[in-house]
Amino acid sequence: MIALQTLQQVDELTLNELRQLQYDWAHTWKLPVFFQDRLKDQTPGPRLSLIPPGRFDMGSATHELGHCREEAPQHLVNLRQAFAIGQYPITATEFERFCAATEWQRRSELIWHTGAYPVINIRMTDVKLYLQWLSAETGYTYRLPTEAEWEYAVRAGSSAPFHFGDTIDCEQVLFNPNFPYQAAPEKRFWFLPRCLPSRQAEPVGLHAANAWGLYDVHGNVWEFTSSHWTSSHLNANRDGSPNQNADPYWYVTKGGSWFDPATAARSAARKKRYFDEMDVNLGFRVLRELS
């Protein structure tokens, strides 16, 4: 058992040690590593993965391919509280349960997914309504992850651009294959993509999970965080808490999407979204506080 009283620098742990740390903290909370809360009708809620506390380097180094000034400076973050986070982005089916229970109405002129596809075309206000409903249904506090919590959970001990490692291809991640990760350093401006460009997101869970059991963290759809936008990580709080000088009208989104280049799918990549914005490549993942 890894010593739980010490905050671990997770990028120094092996894959087996990362999973052992996750298991040990789940045992401490008397929970399975992967679990689902029950709604009032005893049906299961979103699938969750328990994430242990730890230390990690947030942002990207200047030499990382795709690095932007918004991701600098790279800095050490200490997350001292364990939490649970969705193994997948919230799906259309999961959001439909909220719609049926609350009579929330979809706008007929917008594109909507069904089934296991990630829910799209919802505003931050709608996300908050869903989280309030889910919290009331389960008796536990659900919210969006902060940017630091999201990046920590997604990296799962990896200091590389992706949890897979230093590069990805379009068979591992759904991004715009016309702009692969390898093209930039090779200065290639034309080529035949290995995969056909997609016109929409894909069902969740089709690709490999990271070390802590999270799927679709690179590509598919951008994901809202609860953090308001800052133009860089300068003066970022080392405990991962929100920056009080952030712009209250804009939110940080993470993960990239089917529409964007591979560089946008990196763990450190970030994009600003207006508080009232909706899009066909924008969804969200839930965080459940442990108590």
N, C-alpha and C positions, 0 to 999 in steps of 0.2 A: 504493500500500500504506500502510495506517495504521501509524504507529510502534508496534511491539509492545513496546518497552521502557518505554513510558509506560502506566500504568493509566488506561484511558479512563473518563470519566464518561458512561456509555452513554446516559443520557436526553438528552444534548446532541447525539447523533449522528442523522443522517438515516437513513431506511430503507436506502438504498444503502450508507451507511457502516457500519451495523450488520451487514449481510450481508457486506460486504467484510472487516470485522474477524473475523467467523466463518470466512470462507474463509481468511484469512491464518493464523489459528491452526491450522486444520485442515492447511494446507500445512506449517506448522512441525512438526506431529506426524506428517506423512506419512500422513495419513488423509483420506478423503473427508469432506465436511461431514456427510453422512448415511451411516451404515454399520451393518453387523451383524457381530458376532463369530460364529465357527463353533463349534458344539458338537462333542463327540468323534466323533459320527457324521457330521460335516461338514454337518449341516443348520444353517440360520441361526438365531441367537438373536434377542432383541428388537431392533427398529429403534431406532437411536440417533441423536442429534443432538449435534454437538460444540459446546460452549458456551465462548466465550472468557472470560478474566478481565475484571474491570471493577469500577467503582464505581457504586453506586446508592443511592437513598433508600428504605429499607425501612420498612414500616408505612404509616399513613395520616395525613393532616392532619385537624385537627378539623373543617374545613369539608366534608370529603368525605362525600357522602351514604352512610349506613350505618356511618360511623365508630363504633368502640367503644373504650373505654379500654384494652382488651387490645391494641390496635394502636398505642398511643402509648408513648413519643414516637417520632415519625418520626425516623429517624437514618441517617447515612451509613454504608454498609458497603463494605469493600474486600475483594473476593474475588480473590486473587492466583494461583489455580491454575485452569487450564482443566480441564474435565471433560466427559464425555458423559452425556446423560440420555435416558431413553426418549421417543421421539416420541409414544407413546401410553401410557395405563395398561396394566399387564399384563392380557392377555386370558385368558378361560377356556381357550382352546386352548393358550396358552403355559403356563398353570399345569397343564393336563392332562399335558403332557410330563413335568413334574416328578413328578406323581402316579404316572404309569406307571413312571418310572425308580426311584422310591424306595418304591413301595407305600404312599404316603400315602393315607389313607382319608378320603373325605368323609362327613360325617354325613348320613344319609338323611333326617332330619327337617327339614333346612335347605333353603332355596331356593338353587339353584345356576344360574349362567348357563352357556351353551355358546357355542362359536364365537368371534366377534369382540366379544362383549360383555365388559366388564371383569369380572375375577374379583371376587367378593364373599364375604362371610361367612367371612373368614379372620382369625385373630388375629395379633398381632405376632409371636408365636413361630413361626407358620406362614410368615409373610413372611420371617423370618430363615432358616428352613430352606430356603426357595426360593432366597434369595440365596446361601447357602452352596453349594447344589447348582449354581447357575448359574456361580459363581466357579470351582468345581472343573471344570465342563464346558468352560469357555472358557479357563481359565488366566489370567484377569484378575479384578481385585477389583470385585465388584458390591456395592452397599449401597443404603440409602435416602438420598435427599438430606436435608441439613439444611434447616430452615425457610428460612434465608437463601439457600441454593443454589436451593431450589424457587422462592421468590419472584423471585429474580434471573432465573432462566431463563424463568419465566412472563411476567414483565414485558417481557423482551426490548427494553429501552430505553424502555418506556412508563412515564410517571409518572401516567397516568390510572388510574381505578379498574379498568379492564379493558384488556387489550392491544388490543382493538378501539378503545378511546377512552373517552369519558365516560359512555356508557350502552350497554345491550344490550337485545335483545328475544328473545322465546322462539323465534324462527326462527334465531337465531345460537347460542344456548346452551340446553341442557336444564336448566331450573330449574322450580320450581313457578310456573306462570303466573298463579296466583291472587294472587301477590305480586310484581308486576313492579317494575323499578327506578324507573320514573317515578311510581309511585303515591304514594310517601312525600312528596316535596316538594309534590305537588298535593293532599295530604291527602284522597286518595280512598279510601273504605272499601268501595265497591262499584263494580263495572264488569263488563263481559263480557270475559273474557280472550281474547287473540288466538289462543291455542293451547289445546288440551285438556290438562288435567293428565295426566301419565304415571303409570303404576303401577309402573314399573321403569326401570332405566338403558337406554341405547340402545347399539348397536354403536359402537365407537370410530371416529374419523376422519370423521364425517359433516359436520363444520363446518370452517370455515377455520382454518388453523394460524396461530400467531403469527409474528413476524419471523424467529425462529430455528427454525421448523419443528416446533413442538410443538402437538399436538392435544389437545382435551378438557381444557384447563387451567382452564376456567371451567365449572362445572356437571357434570352426568352423575354422577360419584361423588366423594366426598371421598377424599383421598389421604394415607396415612400419611407423616410425615417421621420422621427419626431423632431430632429434637429433643424433649426433655422439656418439659413445659408450664411456662410462666411466666405470671403474671397480667398482665404488660405487657412492654414493651420497655425498661423502666427498667433501667439498668446492663447493657444488652446489649453483647456484645463487638463491637467495630467491625470485626473480621476475619471475622465471621459464625460463629465457633466457638460451640459450645454453652455456655450459661450454667451454671456449676457449682452454682448455687443453685436450679436448676429442680427440680420435683417428679418424683422417679424413677418414680412409679406412673402418670403420665399423659403422653401424647404429643400433640404438635401435629399436627393434620390441616388440610389446605388444599384450596381449590378449590370448595367447595359441592357440591350434588348436585341430582338430579331432584326430591327431596322438599322442598328448602329454598328460601327466597325468593332473589330475584336479588341482594340485598345480600350474601348469604353466599358468592356466587361471585366477589366482588372479589379482586384479587390480594393485598390486604393482610389479608383476612378470615382468621380462624383459629378452630379449635374444638378443645377438649380431648377426648381419648378415653382411656379406661382401658386399661392395658397388656394386659388379657385380653379386651378388647371386640371384638365382631364385629357387622356390620350389613349390611343389604341395599343400603346406599348408601355403602359404604366399601371402597376398593381401595388400590392403590399403584402407583407408578412407580419404575423402577430408575435408579440412577446408577452409571456405570462410571468408575472412576478411570483416569487416563491415566498410563502408565508405559512 
